[in-house]
């Protein structure tokens, strides 16, 4: 029995290690970009505190803040897909030639 367990460990360890590395790098990259984007959005909001309330109401009616939220969500989503594609596990078995 010890031989089978050793053989299974040798076969599965490369796959397990690749999954763990992908999760670690992917999560770190995603969190770093998300934190940077949140900081940029908070900086933009802080820069708008000096504006007149009427100007802020006009920007809100024009949908400026919704556009900022949609754009930042798209950036984070695109980054998440890019990380997932980069660290995706290769398919096993025979592929199309």
Secondary structure, 3 states (H helix, E strand, C coil): CHHHHHHHHHHHHHHHHHHHHHHHHHHHHHHHHHHHHHHHHHHHHHHHHHCCHHHHHHHHHHCHHHHHHHHHHHHHHHHHHHHHHHCCCCCCCCCCC
